[in-house]
């Protein structure tokens, strides 16, 4: 049984805890968090000096806090990893063995996910620690991939495009529909099919629409409708990007 201490209990920390709790191979022995969580029946602490011993310490806090938290851990030579896609492994303190355990998924506290389908990107300085991360990852996911910090940073950029940027476009679409007395829900089957299509086709082949067809008349009509909107410039830039993608 591999023992884990979770440092941080935000979106990622909560989902990791649920996934590990459902596994017979990994046990969370303690959670470190700034505030006590009354609903959890597990040892907790709000002081790093009270951290218990474990095989691995997983830091699941905002990116900007990872380095500082790792620097104040009151021990040396133990295995400490973080869960960020956009932060390099070497931001962790050299006082301990270092690694990364990055679940490539978007997490919200109240949204259930199938953790077994989430790719786990791992990295470690030592082969034995990498093997340990593979064991932990395989206990909760069907796909564990070794990826370097350099590769993970680029992967994170791609992830922002497919997740954060696309979601923002949904938000814009919702604003447009509501402003014109329309129901955003009418677009949801289109959103679903768009996501489904890219599972079986390369994105370039799945692309449709006026920009792909170079339908200038429709594009001009759309820009006219967006004339007094803050989204006109974005529409133009995305249209040009699609045109230039071939």
Secondary structure, DSSP 8 states (H G I E B T S, - for coil): -EEEEEE--SHHHHHHHHHHHT-SSEEEEEEE-SS--TT--S-EESSGGG----SEEEE-S-HHHHHHHHHT-S-SS-EEEE--SSS-GGGS-TTSEEEEEEE-S---TT----GGGS-EEEEESSHHHHHHHHHHHHHH-S-EEE--HHHHHHHHHHHIIIIIIHHHHHHHHHHHHHHTT--GGGGHHHHHHHHHHTTTS-HHHH--SHHHHT-HHHHHHHHHHTTTSTTHHHHHHHHHHHHHT-
